Structure formats: C-alpha cells, structure tokens
C-alpha cells in the first residue's frame, strides 16, 4: 500500500486540535469553521500530490501544503507553498 492510498483510506480519522484550527485558518486565510472538512476535501482531490517523509504526510494542492501525522491522523498545520 502506498502512502496516498493509506491516507485516503483513513480520511475519516483526520482531526486537529483547537490550536491547529486557528493556525490553519490564519496560515491559509480561511473563512470557515470546518477546517478538517476543508482539508479532507483538498486531500481527496484528484489534483492532490501526497508524499510521506518520516512520520508525516505532506499534501500539495492548490499552492498549499497540508501536513498530517502518519500515525495519529492529526492535521498538524497547513500553509501556502513558498515560491
């Protein structure tokens, strides 16, 4: 099983902390309270490029990078891709 299959099969386990919600909203200038839902939709997109490095998955989509812990499925952070 490759990394993107494993992450996609476990999208229902994705979650984040209250501080994670605030950090992601601030970093991406999001105007939604459903940050986890927003991240799930981005990760599930056919345009998403999912890689795993060590204990984290990195999802590149729409000039954003979403970082997810590979063991706990916690969305750690998300930020705009630096050009």
Secondary structure, DSSP 8 states (H G I E B T S, - for coil): --HHHHHHHTGGG-B--HHHHHHHHHHHT---S-HHHHHHHHHTSTT-EEEEETTEEEEEETTEEEEEETTT-BEEEEEE---
